Amino acid sequence: MHRAHFSIFISYATLYRYKLSGIKILGLFKKNKTLILVLITGFWGLFSCKKSNTVSPENDYLNTTTGSQWIFHLSDTTNGQGIDTTLIITSSPNDTIINGRRYHIYIDSIPHLSSTIEEYYANEGNNIYQWVTLAFPTATPNITPISFAQLNLRTDLPVGGMWFQYDTTRAYDDFGLDTTIIITIANRIVEKDLIITVNDITYNDITHVSTAMSSPFFQPGQFKDSTESYYSKKYGLVESNYWLRILPIDQHFRTTLVKAIIR
């Protein structure tokens, strides 16, 4: 496997794994000290939307009731910058079909920005999926974006239980490099039945999930992508901490639930 040296792999902050039921993917570009909301998840023209009559039970980790809303505080502690902002996620009345799986649509917005994006989550038995896209717009060498169904949470596993996902993409440049990148996503149930307090609100029955992405394409110590997520029955994600290191970039993001309006 060819290992490339990345001069600057990512020059933006990817707020990743902040969602009410899972992880990935909202990009916030830092430019001229402002935040510009950008959509990374794509291929909307291939999706067919239908009205959703689904109502999740109260003890479910993924609430799909129309009008339910989650308000998150997002903080970027990278390099002591201390950037803070608010993210509002609203459950829409619509579902969509992607690769044969039905996903519920959520609308994400940041109050001081006019743009919104859609996110897609599916609840199948004990599994909660998110349709995600990994994009690397400033990568050197070039890396092809990849889209896939990421399995964010398995509610049937005990403490210590693990699950893995594998995907591939392509790295190429103008000097003859053209190779396949193998990506592994490893997840582990760290703790269950926790009681934690977030923003002065106490949540019961918390499941703590640790997620790490790796690839042999990177040189040792060059790449780190890990998340610690805390999920509540009824509310979904209540807190997550995400670390991204692709030298020379070294970033940390914290997401906490401020308020949930559950319909």
C-alpha positions in Angstrom: 0.0 0.0 0.0 1.4 3.4 -1.0 1.6 5.8 1.8 1.5 9.4 0.7 2.8 12.4 2.6 0.0 15.0 3.0 1.1 18.6 2.9 -2.4 19.8 4.0 -5.0 17.2 4.0 -7.9 19.1 5.5 -7.9 22.9 6.1 -11.4 23.1 7.5 -13.2 22.0 10.6 -15.5 19.0 10.0 -18.1 18.9 12.8 -18.7 15.2 12.7 -20.8 12.8 14.9 -22.9 15.5 16.5 -26.3 14.1 15.6 -29.3 13.2 17.7 -28.8 9.6 16.9 -25.3 9.2 15.5 -22.5 10.8 13.7 -21.4 12.8 10.6 -21.5 15.1 8.6 -21.7 18.9 8.7 -18.8 20.9 7.5 -18.1 24.4 8.8 -15.5 26.2 6.8 -13.4 28.7 8.7 -12.7 31.6 6.4 -12.0 35.2 7.4 -13.1 34.3 10.9 -16.6 33.5 9.8 -18.5 30.2 9.7 -20.1 29.2 6.4 -22.5 26.3 6.4 -21.8 23.9 3.5 -23.5 20.8 2.4 -21.4 17.7 2.0 -24.0 15.0 1.7 -25.0 14.8 -1.9 -26.8 13.0 -4.8 -30.2 14.5 -3.7 -31.6 14.1 -7.2 -31.4 10.3 -6.9 -33.6 10.3 -3.8 -37.4 9.9 -3.7 -39.2 11.6 -0.8 -42.4 10.4 0.8 -44.5 11.5 3.8 -43.5 9.8 7.0 -46.2 8.4 9.4 -43.5 6.9 11.6 -43.7 7.8 15.3 -40.8 6.4 17.4 -41.6 5.1 20.9 -40.4 7.2 23.8 -37.6 4.7 24.7 -36.2 4.7 21.1 -32.8 6.4 20.4 -34.1 7.8 17.1 -37.2 10.0 17.3 -38.8 10.6 13.9 -41.9 12.5 15.0 -42.5 15.6 12.8 -41.6 18.8 14.6 -39.4 17.3 17.2 -36.4 19.5 17.7 -32.9 19.4 19.3 -30.8 22.4 20.1 -27.1 21.8 20.4 -24.1 23.8 21.5 -21.0 23.2 19.4 -17.6 24.3 20.5 -14.3 24.1 18.6 -11.4 24.2 21.0 -8.8 23.8 18.3 -5.6 25.8 18.9 -7.4 27.7 21.6 -9.7 29.4 19.2 -12.8 28.6 21.3 -15.3 29.0 18.5 -18.9 28.5 19.7 -22.2 28.2 17.8 -25.7 26.8 18.0 -27.1 24.0 15.8 -30.8 23.4 15.6 -32.0 20.0 14.2 -35.7 19.6 13.3 -37.5 16.3 12.4 -39.2 16.8 9.0 -42.4 15.1 7.8 -40.5 13.3 5.1 -38.7 10.0 4.5 -36.4 9.2 1.6 -35.2 5.9 0.0 -31.4 5.5 -0.5 -30.1 2.2 -1.9 -33.3 0.5 -0.9 -33.3 1.6 2.8 -35.8 4.1 4.1 -34.3 7.1 6.0 -36.0 9.8 7.9 -35.0 13.4 6.9 -33.9 15.9 9.5 -33.2 19.6 8.8 -30.1 21.2 10.2 -29.7 25.0 10.7 -27.5 27.5 12.4 -29.4 30.6 13.5 -27.0 33.3 12.1 -26.8 31.5 8.7 -29.6 31.3 6.1 -28.6 27.9 4.7 -30.0 24.6 5.9 -29.0 21.0 5.1 -30.7 17.7 5.2 -29.5 14.6 7.1 -30.7 11.0 6.7 -31.1 8.5 9.5 -32.7 5.0 9.5 -33.8 2.8 12.4 -33.8 -0.9 11.6 -34.4 -3.1 14.6 -31.4 -2.7 16.8 -29.4 -0.7 14.3 -29.3 3.0 13.6 -27.8 4.1 10.3 -26.8 7.4 8.9 -26.2 8.1 5.2 -22.9 10.0 5.1 -20.4 11.4 2.7 -16.7 11.8 3.4 -15.3 14.7 1.3 -11.8 16.0 1.2 -11.9 19.2 -0.8 -8.4 20.4 -0.1 -6.6 17.1 0.0 -3.1 16.6 -1.4 -3.2 14.2 -3.2 -6.8 14.3 -4.5 -9.2 11.9 -2.7 -12.5 10.9 -4.2 -15.5 11.5 -1.9 -17.3 8.4 -0.7 -20.9 7.9 0.4 -22.2 5.0 2.5 -24.6 3.9 5.2 -22.7 4.2 8.5 -23.9 2.1 11.4 -23.8 4.5 14.3 -25.4 2.5 17.1 -26.2 -1.1 17.9 -28.5 -1.3 20.8 -28.4 -5.1 21.1 -24.7 -5.3 22.1 -23.4 -5.6 25.7 -20.6 -3.5 27.2 -17.4 -4.4 25.2 -19.4 -5.3 22.1 -17.9 -4.1 18.8 -18.8 -3.7 15.2 -16.7 -2.8 12.1 -17.4 -1.2 8.7 -15.0 -1.1 5.8 -15.0 1.1 2.7 -12.6 2.2 0.0 -11.9 5.3 -2.0 -9.3 6.5 -4.5 -6.3 8.8 -4.1 -4.6 10.2 -7.1 -2.4 13.1 -8.3 -0.8 14.5 -11.5 2.5 12.6 -10.9 1.3 9.0 -11.3 -0.2 8.3 -7.9 -3.4 6.3 -8.3 -4.2 4.0 -5.4 -7.0 2.6 -3.3 -7.5 3.8 0.2 -9.0 1.3 2.6 -11.0 2.9 5.5 -11.9 1.0 8.7 -14.5 2.3 11.2 -14.4 0.5 14.5 -17.1 1.0 17.1 -17.3 -0.2 20.7 -19.9 -0.1 23.5 -17.9 1.4 26.4 -20.6 1.7 29.0 -24.4 1.3 29.4 -27.0 2.4 31.8 -25.1 5.5 32.7 -26.5 8.6 34.4 -24.9 11.8 33.2 -25.6 15.6 33.5 -25.2 17.8 30.4 -25.9 21.5 30.6 -27.5 21.1 34.0 -29.9 18.4 32.7 -29.7 14.8 34.0 -30.2 11.9 31.5 -30.7 8.3 32.4 -30.0 5.0 30.5 -27.0 6.5 28.6 -25.0 4.3 26.2 -21.4 5.4 25.6 -20.0 4.5 22.2 -16.4 4.9 21.1 -15.7 5.2 17.4 -12.4 5.3 15.5 -11.6 5.6 11.9 -8.2 4.3 10.5 -6.5 3.6 7.3 -3.1 2.0 6.4 -2.8 4.7 3.7 -1.5 7.2 6.3 1.9 7.2 7.9 2.1 6.3 11.6 1.0 9.1 13.8 -0.2 11.2 10.9 -3.9 10.5 11.2 -6.4 10.2 14.1 -10.2 10.3 13.9 -12.0 9.3 17.0 -15.3 10.1 18.8 -16.8 9.5 22.2 -20.6 9.7 22.0 -23.3 9.5 24.7 -26.8 8.4 23.6 -30.0 8.6 25.6 -33.2 6.7 25.0 -35.9 9.3 24.0 -33.4 12.1 23.3 -30.7 10.5 21.2 -27.2 12.1 21.2 -26.7 14.3 24.3 -22.9 14.7 24.2 -20.0 13.9 21.9 -16.3 14.7 21.8 -14.6 14.4 18.4 -10.8 14.5 17.7 -9.3 14.9 14.2 -5.6 14.9 13.5 -4.3 15.0 10.0 -1.0 16.7 10.3 -0.5 19.6 10.6 -4.2 19.9 11.5 -5.1 18.9 15.1 -8.7 19.6 16.0 -11.2 18.9 18.8 -14.9 19.5 18.8 -17.5 19.1 21.6 -21.2 18.9 21.1 -23.8 19.1 23.9 -27.5 19.0 23.9 -29.0 22.2 25.4 -32.7 21.5 24.9 -34.9 19.0 23.2 -38.6 19.4 22.2 -39.9 15.9 21.7 -43.3 15.6 20.0 
